[in-house]
Amino acid sequence: MSHNGVDIIDFVLYTVYPTAAFFAVGLAAKKTGMKQLYTYIIQAAVCFAFAAAYFALIPLGGAQGIAIILAMFGALLLFMARKQKLKAEPQSA
């Protein structure tokens, strides 16, 4: 993949970094007893942050595919957070 300025090792690392951050947020949330709603929101924010950074900082569009996947995954997490919030509302009423 040297045609776009990104080596294969860099590309693998671009995949590992958001994965590690995603699981670190999940582990910290589990250890602190955070509500699932907030866990989803924070994980979505991590996905969007990495997607924006990859679009802006990686030369020649070398990580645009990963950035698009991360943005879609962040949107899915926000949908899951919304579903979790709607599920919790009838129980509190």
LUMTI-6934 format. One record per atom (N, C-alpha, C, O): z negated, x negated, y; chain; residue number from 0; atom name. Coordinates in steps of 0.02 Angstrom, whole numbers. Atoms other than C-alpha are relative to their C-alpha. Last residue first. Layout:
pz: Z, px: X, py: Y, kette: A, nr: NUM, atom: CA .
...
//
This chain:
pz: 5, px: -64, py: -35, kette: A, nr: 92, atom: N .
pz: -1767, px: 2080, py: 296, kette: A, nr: 92, atom: CA .
pz: -44, px: 49, py: -37, kette: A, nr: 92, atom: C .
pz: -54, px: 105, py: -13, kette: A, nr: 92, atom: O .
pz: 51, px: 4, py: -52, kette: A, nr: 91, atom: N .
pz: -1797, px: 1902, py: 234, kette: A, nr: 91, atom: CA .
pz: -11, px: 67, py: 35, kette: A, nr: 91, atom: C .
pz: -60, px: 75, py: 71, kette: A, nr: 91, atom: O .
pz: 65, px: 13, py: 30, kette: A, nr: 90, atom: N .
pz: -1707, px: 1929, py: 68, kette: A, nr: 90, atom: CA .
pz: -55, px: 0, py: 53, kette: A, nr: 90, atom: C .
pz: -111, px: 20, py: 38, kette: A, nr: 90, atom: O .
pz: 30, px: -61, py: 27, kette: A, nr: 89, atom: N .
pz: -1558, px: 2012, py: 153, kette: A, nr: 89, atom: CA .
pz: -69, px: -10, py: -31, kette: A, nr: 89, atom: C .
pz: -109, px: 36, py: -32, kette: A, nr: 89, atom: O .
pz: 19, px: -51, py: -50, kette: A, nr: 88, atom: N .
pz: -1530, px: 1857, py: 263, kette: A, nr: 88, atom: CA .
pz: -28, px: 64, py: -31, kette: A, nr: 88, atom: C .
pz: -80, px: 87, py: -7, kette: A, nr: 88, atom: O .
pz: 71, px: 4, py: -16, kette: A, nr: 87, atom: N .
pz: -1531, px: 1723, py: 126, kette: A, nr: 87, atom: CA .
pz: -23, px: 55, py: 47, kette: A, nr: 87, atom: C .
pz: -83, px: 72, py: 47, kette: A, nr: 87, atom: O .
pz: 38, px: -16, py: 61, kette: A, nr: 86, atom: N .
pz: -1362, px: 1769, py: 49, kette: A, nr: 86, atom: CA .
pz: -76, px: 1, py: 15, kette: A, nr: 86, atom: C .
pz: -113, px: 41, py: -15, kette: A, nr: 86, atom: O .
pz: -7, px: -72, py: 12, kette: A, nr: 85, atom: N .
pz: -1279, px: 1775, py: 220, kette: A, nr: 85, atom: CA .
pz: -40, px: 22, py: -61, kette: A, nr: 85, atom: C .
pz: -66, px: 78, py: -63, kette: A, nr: 85, atom: O .
pz: 37, px: -35, py: -53, kette: A, nr: 84, atom: N .
pz: -1347, px: 1602, py: 260, kette: A, nr: 84, atom: CA .
pz: 3, px: 75, py: -10, kette: A, nr: 84, atom: C .
pz: -48, px: 109, py: -2, kette: A, nr: 84, atom: O .
pz: 71, px: 9, py: 13, kette: A, nr: 83, atom: N .
pz: -1289, px: 1530, py: 93, kette: A, nr: 83, atom: CA .
pz: -43, px: 37, py: 51, kette: A, nr: 83, atom: C .
pz: -94, px: 67, py: 34, kette: A, nr: 83, atom: O .
pz: 15, px: -42, py: 57, kette: A, nr: 82, atom: N .
pz: -1115, px: 1603, py: 119, kette: A, nr: 82, atom: CA .
pz: -75, px: -4, py: -17, kette: A, nr: 82, atom: C .
pz: -106, px: 46, py: -35, kette: A, nr: 82, atom: O .
pz: -3, px: -69, py: -24, kette: A, nr: 81, atom: N .
pz: -1107, px: 1526, py: 292, kette: A, nr: 81, atom: CA .
pz: -19, px: 48, py: -56, kette: A, nr: 81, atom: C .
pz: -57, px: 96, py: -46, kette: A, nr: 81, atom: O .
pz: 60, px: -10, py: -41, kette: A, nr: 80, atom: N .
pz: -1163, px: 1359, py: 221, kette: A, nr: 80, atom: CA .
pz: -3, px: 71, py: 26, kette: A, nr: 80, atom: C .
pz: -56, px: 102, py: 27, kette: A, nr: 80, atom: O .
pz: 57, px: -6, py: 46, kette: A, nr: 79, atom: N .
pz: -1030, px: 1372, py: 84, kette: A, nr: 79, atom: CA .
pz: -66, px: 11, py: 38, kette: A, nr: 79, atom: C .
pz: -109, px: 48, py: 15, kette: A, nr: 79, atom: O .
pz: -6, px: -66, py: 32, kette: A, nr: 78, atom: N .
pz: -897, px: 1405, py: 216, kette: A, nr: 78, atom: CA .
pz: -58, px: 12, py: -48, kette: A, nr: 78, atom: C .
pz: -85, px: 67, py: -51, kette: A, nr: 78, atom: O .
pz: 21, px: -49, py: -50, kette: A, nr: 77, atom: N .
pz: -960, px: 1255, py: 314, kette: A, nr: 77, atom: CA .
pz: 5, px: 71, py: -27, kette: A, nr: 77, atom: C .
pz: -37, px: 113, py: -12, kette: A, nr: 77, atom: O .
pz: 73, px: 3, py: -5, kette: A, nr: 76, atom: N .
pz: -948, px: 1151, py: 156, kette: A, nr: 76, atom: CA .
pz: -27, px: 48, py: 52, kette: A, nr: 76, atom: C .
pz: -79, px: 79, py: 43, kette: A, nr: 76, atom: O .
pz: 27, px: -34, py: 59, kette: A, nr: 75, atom: N .
pz: -769, px: 1209, py: 128, kette: A, nr: 75, atom: CA .
pz: -76, px: 0, py: 2, kette: A, nr: 75, atom: C .
pz: -107, px: 50, py: -16, kette: A, nr: 75, atom: O .
pz: -10, px: -72, py: -11, kette: A, nr: 74, atom: N .
pz: -725, px: 1158, py: 306, kette: A, nr: 74, atom: CA .
pz: -28, px: 40, py: -58, kette: A, nr: 74, atom: C .
pz: -59, px: 93, py: -48, kette: A, nr: 74, atom: O .
pz: 48, px: -20, py: -50, kette: A, nr: 73, atom: N .
pz: -800, px: 986, py: 274, kette: A, nr: 73, atom: CA .
pz: 4, px: 74, py: 16, kette: A, nr: 73, atom: C .
pz: -47, px: 108, py: 24, kette: A, nr: 73, atom: O .
pz: 64, px: -4, py: 35, kette: A, nr: 72, atom: N .
pz: -699, px: 972, py: 114, kette: A, nr: 72, atom: CA .
pz: -56, px: 20, py: 48, kette: A, nr: 72, atom: C .
pz: -101, px: 57, py: 30, kette: A, nr: 72, atom: O .
pz: -1, px: -62, py: 40, kette: A, nr: 71, atom: N .
pz: -540, px: 1013, py: 211, kette: A, nr: 71, atom: CA .
pz: -66, px: 9, py: -37, kette: A, nr: 71, atom: C .
pz: -91, px: 65, py: -43, kette: A, nr: 71, atom: O .
pz: 3, px: -57, py: -46, kette: A, nr: 70, atom: N .
pz: -583, px: 881, py: 341, kette: A, nr: 70, atom: CA .
pz: 0, px: 66, py: -38, kette: A, nr: 70, atom: C .
pz: -36, px: 112, py: -21, kette: A, nr: 70, atom: O .
pz: 69, px: -4, py: -26, kette: A, nr: 69, atom: N .
pz: -621, px: 753, py: 205, kette: A, nr: 69, atom: CA .
pz: -8, px: 59, py: 48, kette: A, nr: 69, atom: C .
pz: -59, px: 93, py: 46, kette: A, nr: 69, atom: O .
pz: 42, px: -25, py: 55, kette: A, nr: 68, atom: N .
pz: -455, px: 790, py: 118, kette: A, nr: 68, atom: CA .
pz: -72, px: 8, py: 24, kette: A, nr: 68, atom: C .
pz: -104, px: 58, py: 8, kette: A, nr: 68, atom: O .
pz: -17, px: -71, py: 8, kette: A, nr: 67, atom: N .
pz: -361, px: 769, py: 283, kette: A, nr: 67, atom: CA .
pz: -43, px: 31, py: -55, kette: A, nr: 67, atom: C .
pz: -68, px: 87, py: -46, kette: A, nr: 67, atom: O .
pz: 28, px: -36, py: -57, kette: A, nr: 66, atom: N .
pz: -451, px: 605, py: 320, kette: A, nr: 66, atom: CA .
pz: 14, px: 75, py: -6, kette: A, nr: 66, atom: C .
pz: -29, px: 116, py: 9, kette: A, nr: 66, atom: O .
pz: 72, px: -7, py: 12, kette: A, nr: 65, atom: N .
pz: -414, px: 539, py: 145, kette: A, nr: 65, atom: CA .
pz: -31, px: 41, py: 56, kette: A, nr: 65, atom: C .
pz: -75, px: 83, py: 44, kette: A, nr: 65, atom: O .
pz: 8, px: -43, py: 58, kette: A, nr: 64, atom: N .
pz: -229, px: 572, py: 171, kette: A, nr: 64, atom: CA .
pz: -73, px: 13, py: -15, kette: A, nr: 64, atom: C .
pz: -94, px: 70, py: -27, kette: A, nr: 64, atom: O .
pz: -8, px: -69, py: -21, kette: A, nr: 63, atom: N .
pz: -233, px: 499, py: 346, kette: A, nr: 63, atom: CA .
pz: -8, px: 49, py: -58, kette: A, nr: 63, atom: C .
pz: -33, px: 104, py: -48, kette: A, nr: 63, atom: O .
pz: 50, px: -42, py: 33, kette: A, nr: 62, atom: N .
pz: -306, px: 336, py: 284, kette: A, nr: 62, atom: CA .
pz: 6, px: 73, py: 20, kette: A, nr: 62, atom: C .
pz: -43, px: 111, py: 17, kette: A, nr: 62, atom: O .
pz: 15, px: 23, py: 68, kette: A, nr: 61, atom: N .
pz: -168, px: 211, py: 320, kette: A, nr: 61, atom: CA .
pz: -49, px: 44, py: -38, kette: A, nr: 61, atom: C .
pz: -52, px: 41, py: -99, kette: A, nr: 61, atom: O .
pz: 10, px: -59, py: 42, kette: A, nr: 60, atom: N .
pz: -102, px: 306, py: 470, kette: A, nr: 60, atom: CA .
pz: -18, px: -16, py: -71, kette: A, nr: 60, atom: C .
pz: -1, px: 22, py: -116, kette: A, nr: 60, atom: O .
pz: -63, px: -25, py: 29, kette: A, nr: 59, atom: N .
pz: -32, px: 149, py: 550, kette: A, nr: 59, atom: CA .
pz: -9, px: 58, py: -48, kette: A, nr: 59, atom: C .
pz: 31, px: 67, py: -93, kette: A, nr: 59, atom: O .
pz: -66, px: 12, py: -29, kette: A, nr: 58, atom: N .
pz: -203, px: 73, py: 586, kette: A, nr: 58, atom: CA .
pz: 57, px: 31, py: -41, kette: A, nr: 58, atom: C .
pz: 52, px: 36, py: -102, kette: A, nr: 58, atom: O .
pz: -39, px: 35, py: 51, kette: A, nr: 57, atom: N .
pz: -368, px: 153, py: 533, kette: A, nr: 57, atom: CA .
pz: 72, px: -7, py: 25, kette: A, nr: 57, atom: C .
pz: 103, px: 42, py: 46, kette: A, nr: 57, atom: O .
pz: 12, px: 72, py: 5, kette: A, nr: 56, atom: N .
pz: -477, px: 191, py: 685, kette: A, nr: 56, atom: CA .
pz: 43, px: -37, py: -51, kette: A, nr: 56, atom: C .
pz: 51, px: -98, py: -45, kette: A, nr: 56, atom: O .
pz: -2, px: 39, py: -62, kette: A, nr: 55, atom: N .
pz: -433, px: 363, py: 752, kette: A, nr: 55, atom: CA .
pz: 1, px: -75, py: -11, kette: A, nr: 55, atom: C .
pz: 32, px: -111, py: 29, kette: A, nr: 55, atom: O .
pz: -60, px: -15, py: -39, kette: A, nr: 54, atom: N .
pz: -384, px: 463, py: 598, kette: A, nr: 54, atom: CA .
pz: 5, px: -47, py: 60, kette: A, nr: 54, atom: C .
pz: 60, px: -71, py: 76, kette: A, nr: 54, atom: O .
pz: -58, px: 25, py: 37, kette: A, nr: 53, atom: N .
pz: -514, px: 375, py: 489, kette: A, nr: 53, atom: CA .
pz: 65, px: 15, py: 38, kette: A, nr: 53, atom: C .
pz: 111, px: -26, py: 37, kette: A, nr: 53, atom: O .
pz: -2, px: 73, py: -4, kette: A, nr: 52, atom: N .
pz: -650, px: 401, py: 619, kette: A, nr: 52, atom: CA .
pz: 61, px: -29, py: -36, kette: A, nr: 52, atom: C .
pz: 93, px: -76, py: -11, kette: A, nr: 52, atom: O .
pz: -19, px: 18, py: -69, kette: A, nr: 51, atom: N .
pz: -610, px: 585, py: 636, kette: A, nr: 51, atom: CA .
pz: 5, px: -75, py: 8, kette: A, nr: 51, atom: C .
pz: 52, px: -100, py: 40, kette: A, nr: 51, atom: O .
pz: -70, px: -20, py: -9, kette: A, nr: 50, atom: N .
pz: -613, px: 610, py: 447, kette: A, nr: 50, atom: CA .
pz: 24, px: -20, py: 70, kette: A, nr: 50, atom: C .
pz: 79, px: -46, py: 77, kette: A, nr: 50, atom: O .
pz: -42, px: 49, py: 34, kette: A, nr: 49, atom: N .
pz: -775, px: 510, py: 431, kette: A, nr: 49, atom: CA .
pz: 74, px: 17, py: 9, kette: A, nr: 49, atom: C .
pz: 115, px: -28, py: 19, kette: A, nr: 49, atom: O .
pz: 7, px: 64, py: -35, kette: A, nr: 48, atom: N .
pz: -859, px: 617, py: 563, kette: A, nr: 48, atom: CA .
pz: 43, px: -54, py: -32, kette: A, nr: 48, atom: C .
pz: 77, px: -91, py: 3, kette: A, nr: 48, atom: O .
pz: -40, px: -3, py: -61, kette: A, nr: 47, atom: N .
pz: -792, px: 779, py: 488, kette: A, nr: 47, atom: CA .
pz: -3, px: -66, py: 39, kette: A, nr: 47, atom: C .
pz: 47, px: -87, py: 68, kette: A, nr: 47, atom: O .
pz: -71, px: -2, py: 19, kette: A, nr: 46, atom: N .
pz: -860, px: 734, py: 316, kette: A, nr: 46, atom: CA .
pz: 45, px: 1, py: 62, kette: A, nr: 46, atom: C .
pz: 95, px: -35, py: 64, kette: A, nr: 46, atom: O .
pz: -17, px: 67, py: 25, kette: A, nr: 45, atom: N .
pz: -1029, px: 684, py: 387, kette: A, nr: 45, atom: CA .
pz: 74, px: -3, py: -18, kette: A, nr: 45, atom: C .
pz: 108, px: -51, py: -1, kette: A, nr: 45, atom: O .
pz: -4, px: 43, py: -59, kette: A, nr: 44, atom: N .
pz: -1037, px: 846, py: 487, kette: A, nr: 44, atom: CA .
pz: 18, px: -72, py: -20, kette: A, nr: 44, atom: C .
pz: 57, px: -105, py: 15, kette: A, nr: 44, atom: O .
pz: -63, px: -16, py: -33, kette: A, nr: 43, atom: N .
pz: -998, px: 944, py: 329, kette: A, nr: 43, atom: CA .
pz: 9, px: -44, py: 62, kette: A, nr: 43, atom: C .
pz: 65, px: -67, py: 74, kette: A, nr: 43, atom: O .
pz: -53, px: 30, py: 40, kette: A, nr: 42, atom: N .
pz: -1139, px: 854, py: 239, kette: A, nr: 42, atom: CA .
pz: 69, px: 14, py: 30, kette: A, nr: 42, atom: C .
pz: 113, px: -28, py: 29, kette: A, nr: 42, atom: O .
pz: 1, px: 73, py: -12, kette: A, nr: 41, atom: N .
pz: -1257, px: 898, py: 380, kette: A, nr: 41, atom: CA .
pz: 55, px: -35, py: -39, kette: A, nr: 41, atom: C .
pz: 87, px: -80, py: -13, kette: A, nr: 41, atom: O .
pz: -22, px: 12, py: -69, kette: A, nr: 40, atom: N .
pz: -1207, px: 1082, py: 375, kette: A, nr: 40, atom: CA .
pz: 2, px: -75, py: 15, kette: A, nr: 40, atom: C .
pz: 50, px: -99, py: 45, kette: A, nr: 40, atom: O .
pz: -72, px: -10, py: -5, kette: A, nr: 39, atom: N .
pz: -1219, px: 1091, py: 186, kette: A, nr: 39, atom: CA .
pz: 27, px: -17, py: 69, kette: A, nr: 39, atom: C .
pz: 80, px: -47, py: 76, kette: A, nr: 39, atom: O .
pz: -31, px: 54, py: 38, kette: A, nr: 38, atom: N .
pz: -1393, px: 1014, py: 186, kette: A, nr: 38, atom: CA .
pz: 76, px: 6, py: 5, kette: A, nr: 38, atom: C .
pz: 111, px: -43, py: 16, kette: A, nr: 38, atom: O .
pz: -2, px: 58, py: -44, kette: A, nr: 37, atom: N .
pz: -1446, px: 1133, py: 325, kette: A, nr: 37, atom: CA .
pz: 32, px: -61, py: -35, kette: A, nr: 37, atom: C .
pz: 64, px: -102, py: -3, kette: A, nr: 37, atom: O .
pz: -43, px: -14, py: -58, kette: A, nr: 36, atom: N .
pz: -1400, px: 1285, py: 221, kette: A, nr: 36, atom: CA .
pz: 8, px: -62, py: 44, kette: A, nr: 36, atom: C .
pz: 63, px: -80, py: 63, kette: A, nr: 36, atom: O .
pz: -69, px: 14, py: 20, kette: A, nr: 35, atom: N .
pz: -1478, px: 1211, py: 63, kette: A, nr: 35, atom: CA .
pz: 49, px: 11, py: 57, kette: A, nr: 35, atom: C .
pz: 100, px: -24, py: 62, kette: A, nr: 35, atom: O .
pz: -37, px: -59, py: 22, kette: A, nr: 34, atom: N .
pz: -1648, px: 1209, py: 147, kette: A, nr: 34, atom: CA .
pz: 73, px: -19, py: -15, kette: A, nr: 34, atom: C .
pz: 102, px: -63, py: 17, kette: A, nr: 34, atom: O .
pz: -40, px: -33, py: -52, kette: A, nr: 33, atom: N .
pz: -1729, px: 1038, py: 157, kette: A, nr: 33, atom: CA .
pz: 36, px: 61, py: -29, kette: A, nr: 33, atom: C .
pz: 55, px: 60, py: -88, kette: A, nr: 33, atom: O .
pz: 5, px: -72, py: 10, kette: A, nr: 32, atom: N .
pz: -1859, px: 994, py: 26, kette: A, nr: 32, atom: CA .
pz: 38, px: 39, py: 53, kette: A, nr: 32, atom: C .
pz: 18, px: 96, py: 69, kette: A, nr: 32, atom: O .
pz: 39, px: -30, py: -54, kette: A, nr: 31, atom: N .
pz: -1882, px: 816, py: 90, kette: A, nr: 31, atom: CA .
pz: -7, px: 76, py: -7, kette: A, nr: 31, atom: C .
pz: -45, px: 106, py: 30, kette: A, nr: 31, atom: O .
pz: 66, px: 31, py: -4, kette: A, nr: 30, atom: N .
pz: -1829, px: 730, py: -72, kette: A, nr: 30, atom: CA .
pz: -44, px: 32, py: 54, kette: A, nr: 30, atom: C .
pz: -105, px: 36, py: 45, kette: A, nr: 30, atom: O .
pz: 38, px: -21, py: 58, kette: A, nr: 29, atom: N .
pz: -1685, px: 852, py: -101, kette: A, nr: 29, atom: CA .
pz: -71, px: -28, py: 3, kette: A, nr: 29, atom: C .
pz: -119, px: 6, py: -15, kette: A, nr: 29, atom: O .
pz: 17, px: -71, py: -7, kette: A, nr: 28, atom: N .
pz: -1620, px: 831, py: 75, kette: A, nr: 28, atom: CA .
pz: -42, px: 24, py: -59, kette: A, nr: 28, atom: C .
pz: -88, px: 64, py: -50, kette: A, nr: 28, atom: O .
pz: 52, px: -6, py: -51, kette: A, nr: 27, atom: N .
pz: -1630, px: 642, py: 62, kette: A, nr: 27, atom: CA .
pz: -21, px: 73, py: 9, kette: A, nr: 27, atom: C .
pz: -81, px: 87, py: 18, kette: A, nr: 27, atom: O .
pz: 62, px: 28, py: 28, kette: A, nr: 26, atom: N .
pz: -1533, px: 646, py: -102, kette: A, nr: 26, atom: CA .
pz: -58, px: 7, py: 50, kette: A, nr: 26, atom: C .
pz: -113, px: 26, py: 31, kette: A, nr: 26, atom: O .
pz: 25, px: -46, py: 52, kette: A, nr: 25, atom: N .
pz: -1399, px: 762, py: -32, kette: A, nr: 25, atom: CA .
pz: -66, px: -23, py: -30, kette: A, nr: 25, atom: C .
pz: -110, px: 17, py: -42, kette: A, nr: 25, atom: O .
pz: 26, px: -60, py: -35, kette: A, nr: 24, atom: N .
pz: -1381, px: 658, py: 127, kette: A, nr: 24, atom: CA .
pz: -28, px: 49, py: -52, kette: A, nr: 24, atom: C .
pz: -81, px: 78, py: -41, kette: A, nr: 24, atom: O .
pz: 62, px: 20, py: -33, kette: A, nr: 23, atom: N .
pz: -1366, px: 500, py: 21, kette: A, nr: 23, atom: CA .
pz: -31, px: 58, py: 38, kette: A, nr: 23, atom: C .
pz: -92, px: 67, py: 37, kette: A, nr: 23, atom: O .
pz: 54, px: -2, py: 49, kette: A, nr: 22, atom: N .
pz: -1238, px: 587, py: -89, kette: A, nr: 22, atom: CA .
pz: -66, px: -22, py: 29, kette: A, nr: 22, atom: C .
pz: -119, px: 1, py: 6, kette: A, nr: 22, atom: O .
pz: 8, px: -69, py: 23, kette: A, nr: 21, atom: N .
pz: -1124, px: 624, py: 59, kette: A, nr: 21, atom: CA .
pz: -58, px: 5, py: -50, kette: A, nr: 21, atom: C .
pz: -100, px: 50, py: -43, kette: A, nr: 21, atom: O .
pz: 36, px: -35, py: -53, kette: A, nr: 20, atom: N .
pz: -1150, px: 451, py: 135, kette: A, nr: 20, atom: CA .
pz: -14, px: 72, py: -21, kette: A, nr: 20, atom: C .
pz: -68, px: 98, py: -8, kette: A, nr: 20, atom: O .
pz: 69, px: 25, py: -2, kette: A, nr: 19, atom: N .
pz: -1102, px: 368, py: -29, kette: A, nr: 19, atom: CA .
pz: -41, px: 36, py: 53, kette: A, nr: 19, atom: C .
pz: -99, px: 53, py: 40, kette: A, nr: 19, atom: O .
pz: 33, px: -24, py: 60, kette: A, nr: 18, atom: N .
pz: -948, px: 477, py: -46, kette: A, nr: 18, atom: CA .
pz: -72, px: -21, py: -2, kette: A, nr: 18, atom: C .
pz: -116, px: 19, py: -18, kette: A, nr: 18, atom: O .
pz: 22, px: -69, py: -11, kette: A, nr: 17, atom: N .
pz: -900, px: 445, py: 135, kette: A, nr: 17, atom: CA .
pz: -34, px: 30, py: -62, kette: A, nr: 17, atom: C .
pz: -78, px: 73, py: -55, kette: A, nr: 17, atom: O .
pz: 46, px: -8, py: -56, kette: A, nr: 16, atom: N .
pz: -905, px: 256, py: 105, kette: A, nr: 16, atom: CA .
pz: -20, px: 73, py: 12, kette: A, nr: 16, atom: C .
pz: -80, px: 88, py: 15, kette: A, nr: 16, atom: O .
pz: 70, px: 8, py: 21, kette: A, nr: 15, atom: N .
pz: -826, px: 255, py: -69, kette: A, nr: 15, atom: CA .
pz: -48, px: 14, py: 57, kette: A, nr: 15, atom: C .
pz: -101, px: 43, py: 45, kette: A, nr: 15, atom: O .
pz: 20, px: -57, py: 41, kette: A, nr: 14, atom: N .
pz: -657, px: 326, py: -20, kette: A, nr: 14, atom: CA .
pz: -73, px: -3, py: -18, kette: A, nr: 14, atom: C .
pz: -107, px: 49, py: -22, kette: A, nr: 14, atom: O .
pz: -4, px: -58, py: -44, kette: A, nr: 13, atom: N .
pz: -626, px: 207, py: 123, kette: A, nr: 13, atom: CA .
pz: -18, px: 64, py: -38, kette: A, nr: 13, atom: C .
pz: -38, px: 114, py: -7, kette: A, nr: 13, atom: O .
pz: 61, px: -1, py: -40, kette: A, nr: 12, atom: N .
pz: -686, px: 71, py: 4, kette: A, nr: 12, atom: CA .
pz: -1, px: 59, py: 48, kette: A, nr: 12, atom: C .
pz: -55, px: 87, py: 61, kette: A, nr: 12, atom: O .
pz: 54, px: -20, py: 45, kette: A, nr: 11, atom: N .
pz: -547, px: 115, py: -117, kette: A, nr: 11, atom: CA .
pz: -66, px: 4, py: 38, kette: A, nr: 11, atom: C .
pz: -105, px: 50, py: 28, kette: A, nr: 11, atom: O .
pz: -10, px: -72, py: 13, kette: A, nr: 10, atom: N .
pz: -420, px: 107, py: 25, kette: A, nr: 10, atom: CA .
pz: -54, px: 26, py: -46, kette: A, nr: 10, atom: C .
pz: -80, px: 81, py: -35, kette: A, nr: 10, atom: O .
pz: 24, px: -37, py: -59, kette: A, nr: 9, atom: N .
pz: -489, px: -61, py: 82, kette: A, nr: 9, atom: CA .
pz: 5, px: 75, py: -12, kette: A, nr: 9, atom: C .
pz: -39, px: 113, py: 7, kette: A, nr: 9, atom: O .
pz: 73, px: 7, py: -1, kette: A, nr: 8, atom: N .
pz: -467, px: -130, py: -94, kette: A, nr: 8, atom: CA .
pz: -30, px: 38, py: 59, kette: A, nr: 8, atom: C .
pz: -80, px: 73, py: 52, kette: A, nr: 8, atom: O .
pz: 27, px: -47, py: 49, kette: A, nr: 7, atom: N .
pz: -290, px: -60, py: -102, kette: A, nr: 7, atom: CA .
pz: -76, px: -4, py: -2, kette: A, nr: 7, atom: C .
pz: -109, px: 47, py: -13, kette: A, nr: 7, atom: O .
pz: 0, px: 25, py: 69, kette: A, nr: 6, atom: N .
pz: -245, px: -150, py: 58, kette: A, nr: 6, atom: CA .
pz: -31, px: 52, py: -46, kette: A, nr: 6, atom: C .
pz: -65, px: 98, py: -24, kette: A, nr: 6, atom: O .
pz: 64, px: -9, py: 36, kette: A, nr: 5, atom: N .
pz: -211, px: -52, py: 217, kette: A, nr: 5, atom: CA .
pz: 8, px: -26, py: -71, kette: A, nr: 5, atom: C .
pz: 52, px: -3, py: -108, kette: A, nr: 5, atom: O .
pz: 52, px: 42, py: -28, kette: A, nr: 4, atom: N .
pz: -75, px: -102, py: 343, kette: A, nr: 4, atom: CA .
pz: -67, px: 6, py: -34, kette: A, nr: 4, atom: C .
pz: -116, px: -23, py: -9, kette: A, nr: 4, atom: O .
pz: 33, px: -35, py: -55, kette: A, nr: 3, atom: N .
pz: 43, px: 42, py: 305, kette: A, nr: 3, atom: CA .
pz: -59, px: -39, py: 28, kette: A, nr: 3, atom: C .
pz: -99, px: -12, py: 66, kette: A, nr: 3, atom: O .
pz: -50, px: -24, py: -49, kette: A, nr: 2, atom: N .
pz: 171, px: -53, py: 200, kette: A, nr: 2, atom: CA .
pz: -33, px: 37, py: 59, kette: A, nr: 2, atom: C .
pz: -2, px: 44, py: 112, kette: A, nr: 2, atom: O .
pz: -1, px: 45, py: -58, kette: A, nr: 1, atom: N .
pz: 28, px: -147, py: 115, kette: A, nr: 1, atom: CA .
pz: 51, px: 22, py: 52, kette: A, nr: 1, atom: C .
pz: 51, px: -5, py: 108, kette: A, nr: 1, atom: O .
pz: 0, px: -40, py: -59, kette: A, nr: 0, atom: N .
pz: 0, px: 0, py: 0, kette: A, nr: 0, atom: CA .
pz: 0, px: -43, py: 63, kette: A, nr: 0, atom: C .
pz: -25, px: -22, py: 115, kette: A, nr: 0, atom: O .
//
